[in-house]
């Protein structure tokens, strides 16, 4: 068995040192007690037979079953009672024992750089006990959907549901389960109407990060349940990421730990300038020196250096494209089903490597892995825009924007819709969507391409040149040739209206 520290509830077992820690207080364990508890933990909440426990604790030795009973009793006394007053170790009649927390194998969640989330049972405010099934079903579906995200851990249902029917303090829940965030909510049923309220809370300070309510009818209960699951799953991840960025700035501003370097790179990337992009790539390079096989770092680094080529920024080094390809390849090799990693790497394949078939296959696998990840959905829109169906592209972009219109990355979908409208020849609609994108991210250069081209195609040259002047300030020295070089070129017609519009407005060819 592994000798790594193991966390369960408020405890941390260190098998190597034979210690059990709770609330900063460490207790030494005997060899048998340590092996017994570790064996129960390794079962991940499943029952363990008495014979198995005795073989582990007393190998190659014949002892009476009463010895096991004594060891279990001593462990129960040491652990105390759980959140509902129950023993942490329960007896399974005619079989053996089990530990009640199935996340027992989670290694020191509270000490991990990756944030963790618990979804608590929703409170039934309707007065109708029959509605419990609906509230529990919503929570179970939300846990399943959120568990697809790799940027944070989600505590298993059996652990979070130990709080069912209790008035809880999220700070205590965070301490007990070793999580930074709690998602809680309520259900209210009146006549034929249902209302579900949900809120995301940061545990340490009890700060509310996000809240929303959903209304539906009892006759469409399962469709309503699906809509809630989809909506909650898509907005929780970006809000957790934003909170993690703030936490990193607040608590560890000078840290050089790999995860903090990664977090510090993200706002630099969102600035959409050559200098900020270069700084972000430098931070990611430093993070990769500490963790060279981290798939998230590899994927974001490939996106960062590839984005320079896409935008027509000056290169960082002599072999940016080769570097981008290597990072993307290594990221895909280590993705292990992480939809966000796959989606980022697919963009490098699409824009920089011009490997269109592999890029489309990668983005499809990302969508299948996590259809509720907004970044994945918007990247699927980009892939279809250049190499697939414009109708599918619009569907992905509209879905991403509909699910989270206030997400910081929503400008990508809005600009993508504008691009689709340019391909379809509806320049007026392109202007509407590009203008909405500009209000969210005024320095996103692709939006200026749409505004310049659509105005020029409509003969509104004064407006086109006004946006061209603003674009040149953001991207001095960018030419039509440099923009085209960074675009997927499988179907040149997908960029033709943009490039022609830029020419009409007066952007230099080379």
C-alpha positions as CSV (number, residue, x, y, z in Angstrom):
1,X,0.0,0.0,0.0
2,X,1.1,3.6,-0.7
3,X,2.8,5.5,2.1
4,X,1.4,8.9,1.0
5,X,-0.7,10.9,3.4
6,X,-4.4,10.1,3.0
7,X,-7.2,12.6,3.9
8,X,-10.7,11.7,5.0
9,X,-13.1,14.1,6.6
10,X,-11.2,16.3,9.0
11,X,-8.4,13.7,9.4
12,X,-5.1,13.0,7.7
13,X,-3.4,9.6,8.1
14,X,0.3,9.5,7.5
15,X,1.2,5.8,7.1
16,X,4.9,6.4,6.8
17,X,5.0,8.1,10.2
18,X,2.0,6.2,11.7
19,X,0.3,9.4,12.8
20,X,-3.3,10.7,12.6
21,X,-3.8,14.4,12.5
22,X,-7.0,16.4,13.3
23,X,-7.3,20.2,13.9
24,X,-3.5,20.4,14.0
25,X,-3.3,17.8,16.8
26,X,-1.3,14.7,15.8
27,X,-1.6,11.3,17.5
28,X,0.7,8.4,17.1
29,X,-0.8,5.1,16.1
30,X,0.3,1.6,16.8
31,X,1.4,-0.5,13.9
32,X,-1.8,-2.6,13.8
33,X,-4.2,0.4,14.2
34,X,-2.4,2.2,11.4
35,X,-2.5,-0.8,9.0
36,X,-6.2,-1.4,9.9
37,X,-7.2,2.2,9.2
38,X,-5.1,2.3,6.0
39,X,-6.8,-0.9,4.7
40,X,-10.2,0.6,5.3
41,X,-9.2,3.8,3.5
42,X,-7.9,1.9,0.5
43,X,-11.3,0.2,0.1
44,X,-12.6,3.7,-0.9
45,X,-15.7,3.3,1.3
46,X,-16.5,-0.2,0.3
47,X,-17.0,-3.0,2.9
48,X,-13.8,-5.0,3.9
49,X,-14.2,-8.5,5.2
50,X,-13.0,-9.5,8.6
51,X,-10.7,-12.1,7.0
52,X,-9.1,-9.5,4.8
53,X,-8.5,-7.1,7.7
54,X,-7.0,-9.8,9.8
55,X,-4.7,-10.9,7.0
56,X,-3.5,-7.3,6.6
57,X,-3.1,-6.6,10.3
58,X,-1.7,-10.0,11.4
59,X,0.0,-11.4,8.3
60,X,1.0,-15.1,8.6
61,X,-0.4,-15.2,12.1
62,X,-3.4,-17.0,13.5
63,X,-5.3,-14.8,16.0
64,X,-8.8,-14.8,17.4
65,X,-11.4,-12.5,15.8
66,X,-11.8,-10.8,19.1
67,X,-8.4,-9.1,18.5
68,X,-9.9,-7.4,15.5
69,X,-12.9,-6.3,17.5
70,X,-10.7,-4.7,20.1
71,X,-8.7,-2.8,17.4
72,X,-11.9,-1.5,15.8
73,X,-13.2,-0.3,19.1
74,X,-10.0,1.5,19.9
75,X,-10.0,3.2,16.4
76,X,-13.7,4.3,16.8
77,X,-12.8,5.9,20.2
78,X,-9.9,7.7,18.7
79,X,-11.8,9.0,15.7
80,X,-14.9,10.1,17.6
81,X,-18.2,10.7,15.8
82,X,-18.9,12.0,12.3
83,X,-21.0,15.0,11.2
84,X,-24.3,13.2,12.1
85,X,-23.1,11.7,15.3
86,X,-22.3,8.3,13.6
87,X,-19.2,6.3,13.9
88,X,-16.6,6.8,11.1
89,X,-16.2,3.0,11.0
90,X,-19.5,1.1,10.7
91,X,-20.2,-2.6,11.0
92,X,-21.4,-4.5,7.9
93,X,-23.4,-7.4,9.4
94,X,-22.1,-10.9,8.6
95,X,-19.3,-9.4,6.5
96,X,-16.9,-6.9,8.1
97,X,-16.4,-3.1,8.3
98,X,-16.3,-0.1,6.2
99,X,-15.3,3.6,6.5
100,X,-18.2,5.9,5.7
101,X,-16.2,8.3,3.5
102,X,-15.7,7.1,-0.1
103,X,-13.2,9.8,-0.8
104,X,-10.8,8.3,1.6
105,X,-8.2,7.8,-1.0
106,X,-8.1,11.5,-1.9
107,X,-4.6,12.5,-0.9
108,X,-4.7,15.5,1.4
109,X,-7.3,17.5,-0.5
110,X,-7.0,20.6,1.7
111,X,-3.3,20.7,1.1
112,X,-3.5,20.3,-2.7
113,X,-3.0,23.3,-5.0
114,X,-6.0,22.1,-6.9
115,X,-9.2,23.5,-5.3
116,X,-12.0,21.1,-4.1
117,X,-15.7,21.5,-4.0
118,X,-18.5,19.9,-2.1
119,X,-22.1,19.9,-3.4
120,X,-24.4,19.8,-0.3
121,X,-28.0,18.3,-0.4
122,X,-30.4,21.0,-1.4
123,X,-32.9,22.0,1.2
124,X,-36.6,21.1,0.6
125,X,-38.6,24.2,1.5
126,X,-41.8,23.1,-0.1
127,X,-43.2,21.2,2.9
128,X,-43.7,18.2,0.6
129,X,-41.3,15.3,1.5
130,X,-42.0,13.7,-1.9
131,X,-40.0,16.5,-3.4
132,X,-36.9,15.3,-1.8
133,X,-36.3,12.9,-4.6
134,X,-36.2,15.8,-7.1
135,X,-33.8,17.8,-5.0
136,X,-31.5,14.8,-4.5
137,X,-31.7,14.0,-8.2
138,X,-30.6,17.5,-9.1
139,X,-27.7,17.4,-6.7
140,X,-26.6,14.0,-7.9
141,X,-26.7,15.1,-11.5
142,X,-24.7,18.3,-10.7
143,X,-22.0,16.3,-8.9
144,X,-21.7,14.0,-11.9
145,X,-21.5,16.9,-14.3
146,X,-19.0,18.8,-12.2
147,X,-16.8,15.7,-11.7
148,X,-16.0,16.0,-15.5
149,X,-14.0,19.2,-14.8
150,X,-10.3,18.5,-14.0
151,X,-9.4,21.9,-12.7
152,X,-11.0,21.2,-9.3
153,X,-11.9,18.1,-7.3
154,X,-15.5,17.2,-6.4
155,X,-16.2,15.4,-3.1
156,X,-18.3,12.2,-3.6
157,X,-22.0,12.2,-2.9
158,X,-21.8,9.8,0.0
159,X,-19.7,12.3,1.9
160,X,-21.5,15.5,1.1
161,X,-24.9,13.8,1.8
162,X,-23.9,13.1,5.4
163,X,-25.0,16.7,6.0
164,X,-28.6,16.1,4.7
165,X,-31.2,17.6,6.9
166,X,-28.8,19.6,8.9
167,X,-28.3,23.4,9.3
168,X,-24.6,23.7,8.4
169,X,-21.9,26.3,8.6
170,X,-20.0,26.2,5.3
171,X,-16.8,27.1,7.1
172,X,-17.1,23.9,9.2
173,X,-18.0,21.9,6.1
174,X,-14.9,23.2,4.4
175,X,-12.8,22.2,7.4
176,X,-14.5,18.7,7.8
177,X,-14.2,17.8,4.1
178,X,-11.1,19.6,3.2
179,X,-12.7,21.7,0.5
180,X,-12.4,25.4,-0.4
181,X,-15.9,25.8,-2.0
182,X,-19.4,24.6,-1.2
183,X,-22.3,24.6,-3.6
184,X,-25.6,24.7,-1.7
185,X,-29.2,25.4,-2.6
186,X,-32.9,24.9,-1.9
187,X,-36.1,23.7,-3.7
188,X,-39.5,25.3,-3.3
189,X,-42.7,23.8,-4.7
190,X,-45.9,25.8,-5.0
191,X,-48.9,24.6,-7.1
192,X,-47.4,23.5,-10.4
193,X,-44.3,25.6,-10.1
194,X,-40.9,24.7,-8.9
195,X,-38.0,27.0,-8.0
196,X,-34.5,25.9,-7.4
197,X,-32.0,28.3,-5.9
198,X,-28.2,27.6,-5.9
199,X,-25.2,29.5,-4.5
200,X,-21.5,29.0,-4.6
201,X,-19.7,29.9,-1.3
202,X,-16.0,30.2,-0.5
203,X,-15.5,28.3,2.8
204,X,-12.7,30.2,4.6
205,X,-14.5,33.5,4.8
206,X,-18.1,32.4,4.0
207,X,-18.1,34.7,1.0
208,X,-20.8,34.3,-1.7
209,X,-19.2,34.0,-5.1
210,X,-22.3,33.3,-7.3
211,X,-26.0,32.8,-6.9
212,X,-28.9,32.0,-9.2
213,X,-32.4,30.6,-9.2
214,X,-34.3,28.5,-11.8
215,X,-38.0,28.3,-12.4
216,X,-40.0,25.6,-14.1
217,X,-43.1,23.5,-14.0
218,X,-43.7,20.1,-12.3
219,X,-45.0,18.6,-15.5
220,X,-41.6,19.1,-17.2
221,X,-39.6,18.0,-14.1
222,X,-36.9,16.0,-15.9
223,X,-36.3,18.6,-18.5
224,X,-36.1,21.2,-15.8
225,X,-33.6,19.0,-13.9
226,X,-31.4,18.8,-17.0
227,X,-31.5,22.5,-17.5
228,X,-30.4,23.2,-13.9
229,X,-27.6,20.7,-14.2
230,X,-26.3,22.2,-17.4
231,X,-26.6,25.8,-16.2
232,X,-24.9,25.2,-12.8
233,X,-22.1,23.0,-14.3
234,X,-21.2,25.6,-16.9
235,X,-20.9,28.6,-14.5
236,X,-19.3,27.0,-11.5
237,X,-15.9,26.3,-13.1
238,X,-15.2,29.8,-14.3
239,X,-16.3,31.3,-11.0
240,X,-14.0,28.9,-9.1
241,X,-11.1,29.8,-11.4
242,X,-11.7,33.5,-10.8
243,X,-11.8,33.0,-7.1
244,X,-8.6,31.0,-7.3
245,X,-6.9,33.8,-9.1
246,X,-7.9,36.3,-6.4
247,X,-6.8,33.8,-3.7
248,X,-3.4,33.5,-5.3
249,X,-3.0,37.3,-5.5
250,X,-4.2,37.7,-1.9
251,X,-2.4,34.9,-0.2
252,X,0.7,34.1,-2.2
253,X,1.7,37.1,-4.3
254,X,5.4,36.2,-4.4
255,X,5.1,32.4,-4.6
256,X,7.1,30.6,-7.3
257,X,5.1,27.3,-6.9
258,X,4.2,25.9,-10.3
259,X,0.4,26.2,-9.7
260,X,0.8,29.9,-8.7
261,X,2.9,30.6,-11.8
262,X,0.2,29.0,-13.9
263,X,-2.5,31.1,-12.2
264,X,-0.4,34.3,-12.7
265,X,-0.2,33.6,-16.4
266,X,-3.9,33.5,-17.0
267,X,-4.8,37.2,-16.5
268,X,-1.7,38.1,-18.6
269,X,-3.1,36.0,-21.5
270,X,-6.5,37.7,-21.2
271,X,-4.9,41.1,-21.8
272,X,-4.5,40.2,-25.5
273,X,-1.2,42.2,-26.1
274,X,2.1,40.9,-27.4
275,X,4.0,42.0,-24.2
276,X,1.5,40.4,-21.8
277,X,1.4,37.2,-23.9
278,X,5.2,37.0,-23.8
279,X,5.1,37.5,-20.0
280,X,2.5,34.8,-19.7
281,X,4.6,32.4,-21.7
282,X,7.6,33.1,-19.6
283,X,5.6,32.3,-16.4
284,X,4.3,29.0,-18.0
285,X,7.9,28.1,-19.0
286,X,9.0,28.6,-15.4
287,X,6.1,26.4,-14.2
288,X,7.0,23.7,-16.7
289,X,10.6,23.7,-15.4
290,X,9.1,22.7,-12.0
291,X,6.5,20.3,-13.5
292,X,7.5,19.4,-17.0
293,X,4.7,16.8,-17.5
294,X,1.8,18.8,-16.1
295,X,-0.9,18.6,-18.9
296,X,-2.6,21.9,-18.0
297,X,0.7,23.8,-18.1
298,X,1.6,22.2,-21.4
299,X,-1.8,23.0,-23.0
300,X,-1.9,26.7,-21.9
301,X,1.7,27.2,-23.0
302,X,0.9,25.8,-26.4
303,X,-2.1,28.1,-26.6
304,X,0.0,31.1,-25.5
305,X,2.8,30.7,-28.1
306,X,0.3,29.6,-30.8
307,X,-1.9,32.6,-30.1
308,X,1.0,34.9,-31.1
309,X,1.0,33.3,-34.5
310,X,-2.8,33.5,-34.8
311,X,-2.8,37.2,-33.9
312,X,0.3,38.1,-36.0
313,X,2.4,39.1,-33.0
314,X,6.2,39.2,-33.3
315,X,7.7,35.7,-32.6
316,X,9.3,35.0,-29.3
317,X,12.0,32.8,-30.8
318,X,13.2,31.4,-34.1
319,X,11.1,28.2,-33.8
320,X,7.8,29.2,-32.3
321,X,5.7,26.9,-34.4
322,X,7.8,23.9,-33.6
323,X,7.7,24.8,-29.9
324,X,3.9,25.1,-30.1
325,X,3.6,21.8,-31.8
326,X,5.8,20.0,-29.3
327,X,3.9,21.5,-26.3
328,X,0.6,20.5,-27.9
329,X,1.7,17.0,-28.6
330,X,3.0,16.5,-25.0
331,X,-0.2,18.0,-23.7
332,X,-2.4,15.6,-25.6
333,X,-0.2,12.6,-24.6
334,X,-0.8,13.5,-20.9
335,X,-4.3,14.8,-21.1
336,X,-5.9,11.7,-19.6
337,X,-9.4,12.8,-20.7
338,X,-9.1,16.4,-19.5
339,X,-11.4,18.2,-21.9
340,X,-9.9,21.6,-21.4
341,X,-6.3,20.3,-22.1
342,X,-7.5,18.6,-25.3
343,X,-9.4,21.7,-26.4
344,X,-6.4,24.0,-26.0
345,X,-4.2,21.6,-27.8
346,X,-6.7,21.2,-30.6
347,X,-6.4,25.0,-31.3
348,X,-2.6,24.6,-31.7
349,X,-3.3,21.8,-34.2
350,X,-5.8,23.8,-36.0
351,X,-4.1,27.2,-36.3
352,X,-0.5,26.5,-36.1
353,X,0.1,22.9,-37.3
354,X,-2.7,23.0,-39.9
355,X,-3.5,19.4,-38.9
356,X,-7.2,19.8,-39.5
357,X,-8.3,16.2,-39.2
358,X,-6.6,15.6,-35.9
359,X,-7.8,19.0,-34.6
360,X,-11.4,18.1,-35.4
361,X,-11.0,14.7,-33.8
362,X,-9.5,16.2,-30.7
363,X,-12.1,18.8,-30.2
364,X,-14.9,16.2,-30.7
365,X,-13.3,14.1,-28.0
366,X,-13.2,17.1,-25.7
367,X,-16.9,17.8,-26.2
368,X,-17.7,14.2,-25.4
369,X,-15.5,14.3,-22.3
370,X,-17.2,17.5,-20.9
371,X,-20.1,19.0,-22.9
372,X,-20.6,21.6,-20.1
373,X,-17.2,23.2,-20.2
374,X,-17.7,26.7,-21.8
375,X,-14.1,26.8,-23.1
376,X,-14.6,23.5,-24.8
377,X,-17.9,24.5,-26.4
378,X,-16.5,27.8,-27.7
379,X,-13.4,26.0,-29.1
380,X,-15.7,23.5,-30.8
381,X,-17.4,26.5,-32.4
382,X,-14.0,27.8,-33.7
383,X,-13.1,24.4,-35.1
384,X,-16.3,24.0,-37.0
385,X,-16.1,27.6,-38.2
386,X,-12.9,26.8,-40.1
387,X,-13.1,23.1,-40.9
388,X,-16.7,22.0,-40.4
389,X,-20.3,23.2,-40.5
390,X,-21.1,26.8,-40.1
391,X,-24.5,25.8,-38.7
392,X,-22.8,23.7,-36.1
393,X,-20.3,26.5,-35.4
394,X,-23.2,28.9,-34.7
395,X,-24.9,26.3,-32.5
396,X,-21.8,25.9,-30.3
397,X,-21.2,29.7,-30.1
398,X,-24.8,30.5,-29.2
399,X,-25.0,27.7,-26.6
400,X,-21.8,28.9,-24.9
401,X,-23.1,32.5,-24.8
402,X,-26.6,31.5,-23.7
403,X,-25.3,29.4,-20.8
404,X,-23.0,32.1,-19.4
405,X,-23.4,35.5,-20.9
406,X,-21.4,37.1,-18.1
407,X,-18.5,34.7,-18.3
408,X,-15.2,36.6,-18.9
409,X,-14.5,34.5,-22.0
410,X,-17.9,35.2,-23.6
411,X,-16.3,37.6,-26.1
412,X,-14.8,34.6,-27.9
413,X,-18.3,33.3,-28.7
414,X,-19.7,36.7,-29.7
415,X,-16.8,37.3,-32.1
416,X,-17.2,33.8,-33.4
417,X,-20.8,34.5,-34.2
418,X,-19.8,37.7,-36.0
419,X,-17.2,35.7,-38.0
420,X,-19.9,33.2,-39.0
421,X,-22.2,36.0,-40.2
422,X,-19.4,37.4,-42.3
423,X,-19.0,34.0,-44.0
424,X,-22.8,33.9,-44.6
425,X,-22.7,37.4,-46.0
426,X,-24.9,39.0,-43.4
427,X,-22.6,42.0,-42.6
428,X,-25.2,43.9,-40.6
429,X,-25.6,41.0,-38.2
430,X,-21.8,40.6,-38.0
431,X,-21.6,44.2,-36.8
432,X,-24.2,43.7,-34.1
433,X,-22.4,40.7,-32.6
434,X,-19.0,42.2,-32.9
435,X,-20.1,45.3,-31.2
436,X,-21.5,43.2,-28.3
437,X,-18.1,41.5,-28.1
438,X,-16.3,44.8,-28.0
439,X,-18.2,45.9,-24.9
440,X,-16.9,42.7,-23.0
441,X,-13.3,42.8,-24.2
442,X,-12.2,46.1,-25.9
443,X,-8.7,44.9,-26.7
444,X,-9.6,41.6,-28.4
445,X,-8.0,42.0,-31.8
446,X,-10.2,39.5,-33.7
447,X,-13.3,41.7,-32.9
448,X,-11.6,44.6,-34.7
449,X,-11.2,42.3,-37.7
450,X,-14.9,41.8,-37.8
451,X,-15.8,45.4,-37.2
452,X,-13.4,46.7,-39.9
453,X,-14.4,44.0,-42.5
454,X,-18.2,44.3,-42.0
455,X,-18.2,48.0,-42.2
456,X,-16.0,48.0,-45.3
457,X,-18.2,45.3,-47.0
458,X,-21.2,47.6,-46.3
459,X,-19.4,50.6,-47.8
460,X,-19.2,52.4,-44.5
461,X,-15.5,53.3,-45.0
462,X,-15.3,56.0,-42.4
463,X,-16.4,53.6,-39.7
464,X,-14.1,50.9,-41.1
465,X,-11.1,53.2,-41.0
466,X,-12.0,54.4,-37.5
467,X,-11.8,50.8,-36.2
468,X,-8.7,50.2,-38.3
469,X,-6.9,53.1,-36.6
470,X,-7.8,51.6,-33.2
471,X,-6.7,48.2,-34.3
472,X,-3.3,49.5,-35.5
473,X,-2.7,51.0,-32.0
474,X,-3.3,47.5,-30.5
475,X,-1.3,45.7,-33.1
476,X,1.3,47.9,-34.8
477,X,3.0,46.2,-37.8
478,X,0.3,43.6,-38.3
479,X,-0.5,42.9,-41.9
480,X,-3.0,40.9,-43.9
481,X,-0.3,38.3,-44.7
482,X,0.6,37.9,-41.0
483,X,-3.1,37.5,-40.0
484,X,-3.7,34.9,-42.8
485,X,-0.6,32.9,-41.8
486,X,-2.0,32.3,-38.4
487,X,-5.5,31.2,-39.6
488,X,-6.6,27.7,-40.5
489,X,-6.5,27.5,-44.3
490,X,-8.4,24.3,-45.1
491,X,-11.2,26.4,-46.6
492,X,-9.9,29.9,-47.6
493,X,-13.5,31.1,-48.1
494,X,-14.0,31.1,-44.3
495,X,-11.7,34.1,-44.0
496,X,-12.2,35.7,-47.4
497,X,-14.7,38.3,-46.4
498,X,-12.5,39.4,-43.5
499,X,-9.3,39.7,-45.5
500,X,-11.1,41.5,-48.4
501,X,-12.7,43.9,-45.9
502,X,-9.3,44.6,-44.3
503,X,-7.9,45.4,-47.7
504,X,-10.7,47.7,-48.6
505,X,-10.2,49.6,-45.3
506,X,-6.5,50.0,-46.1
507,X,-4.6,47.5,-44.0
508,X,-1.2,46.7,-45.5
509,X,-0.8,43.5,-47.5
510,X,2.7,42.7,-46.1
